[in-house]
Amino acid sequence: MSHVTPASETYGSVMALREPEPDIPSWTFLTNHAHVLIAVSRDGDLRQRDIAHAVGITTGAVQRILDDLEDGGYVHRERVGRRNRYVVTADRPLRHPLERPHSVQELLTTLDD
């Protein structure tokens, strides 16, 4: 039996509206790290909750992934007022040995929408 969560739930007399969940398949060819990298390459001003919604993961997972990407030199985080802006370092090589001959830029160019 499948449980379907409605886009809104009633709490007492207050209706709480939630954004619809993105249509995320059960598995994909790319990791969540790649998905976050693609999202910030397309819009470096996205908030972490917007990235989380686009990728289909929690904001905590987005924070950890952005920390990994920044520690690895793939993303630079700039503080702009109260928000962050993310800049991708596109000339970095991909990390897996099978992918290492290719750069982040090649990945982003291939998947450009």
C-alpha positions as CSV (number, residue, x, y, z in Angstrom):
1,M,0.0,0.0,0.0
2,S,1.4,3.4,-1.0
3,H,1.0,6.4,1.2
4,V,0.5,9.7,-0.7
5,T,1.2,12.9,1.2
6,P,-1.1,15.8,0.2
7,A,0.4,19.1,-0.8
8,S,-1.4,20.7,2.2
9,E,-2.2,19.4,5.7
10,T,-4.6,20.8,8.2
11,Y,-3.4,21.5,11.7
12,G,-6.3,22.5,13.9
13,S,-8.0,25.3,11.9
14,V,-4.8,26.3,10.2
15,M,-4.0,25.1,6.7
16,A,-0.2,24.5,6.2
17,L,0.8,24.7,2.5
18,R,3.9,23.0,1.3
19,E,5.6,23.2,-2.0
20,P,5.0,20.2,-4.2
21,E,7.7,17.6,-4.2
22,P,9.9,17.5,-7.3
23,D,9.4,14.4,-9.5
24,I,12.7,12.7,-8.5
25,P,13.3,9.2,-9.9
26,S,14.3,6.4,-7.4
27,W,17.9,6.4,-8.9
28,T,19.9,8.6,-11.3
29,F,23.2,8.4,-13.1
30,L,24.8,11.3,-11.2
31,T,25.4,11.8,-7.5
32,N,23.8,14.4,-5.2
33,H,27.1,16.2,-5.2
34,A,26.9,16.5,-9.0
35,H,23.3,17.7,-8.8
36,V,24.2,20.4,-6.2
37,L,27.1,21.5,-8.4
38,I,24.9,21.7,-11.5
39,A,22.2,23.7,-9.5
40,V,24.7,26.3,-8.3
41,S,26.4,26.5,-11.6
42,R,23.1,27.5,-13.2
43,D,22.3,30.0,-10.4
44,G,24.9,30.9,-7.8
45,D,22.4,32.9,-5.8
46,L,20.1,30.0,-5.0
47,R,19.3,29.5,-1.3
48,Q,20.2,26.2,0.2
49,R,16.5,25.3,0.7
50,D,15.9,26.0,-3.1
51,I,18.9,23.8,-3.9
52,A,17.5,21.1,-1.6
53,H,14.1,21.3,-3.3
54,A,15.6,21.1,-6.8
55,V,17.8,18.1,-6.0
56,G,15.3,16.3,-3.8
57,I,17.4,16.2,-0.6
58,T,17.4,17.9,2.8
59,T,18.9,21.3,3.5
60,G,21.3,19.6,5.9
61,A,22.5,17.3,3.1
62,V,22.9,20.4,0.8
63,Q,25.0,22.1,3.5
64,R,27.3,19.0,3.9
65,I,27.6,18.7,0.1
66,L,28.5,22.4,-0.3
67,D,31.1,22.0,2.5
68,D,32.6,19.0,0.6
69,L,32.6,20.9,-2.7
70,E,34.2,24.0,-1.1
71,D,36.8,21.9,0.7
72,G,37.6,20.2,-2.6
73,G,38.0,23.5,-4.4
74,Y,35.0,22.9,-6.6
75,V,32.9,25.8,-5.2
76,H,33.8,29.1,-3.7
77,R,31.2,30.6,-1.2
78,E,31.0,34.4,-1.1
79,R,29.0,36.2,1.6
80,V,26.6,38.8,0.0
81,G,24.7,40.6,2.8
82,R,22.9,37.9,4.7
83,R,23.1,35.4,1.8
84,N,25.7,33.2,0.1
85,R,26.7,33.3,-3.5
86,Y,28.3,30.2,-4.9
87,V,30.9,30.3,-7.7
88,V,31.9,27.0,-9.4
89,T,35.6,26.4,-10.2
90,A,35.0,24.8,-13.6
91,D,38.6,23.9,-14.5
92,R,38.9,21.4,-11.7
93,P,39.1,17.7,-12.7
94,L,36.4,15.3,-11.8
95,R,37.3,13.1,-8.8
96,H,36.7,9.5,-9.7
97,P,39.6,7.8,-11.6
98,L,37.3,6.9,-14.5
99,E,36.3,10.6,-14.8
100,R,39.5,12.3,-13.8
101,P,40.6,13.1,-17.4
102,H,37.5,15.3,-17.6
103,S,36.8,18.6,-16.0
104,V,33.8,20.1,-14.2
105,Q,33.4,22.4,-17.2
106,E,33.0,19.4,-19.5
107,L,30.3,18.0,-17.2
108,L,28.4,21.3,-17.0
109,T,28.7,21.9,-20.7
110,T,27.3,18.5,-21.5
111,L,24.4,19.0,-19.1
112,D,23.7,22.6,-20.0
113,D,20.0,23.2,-20.4
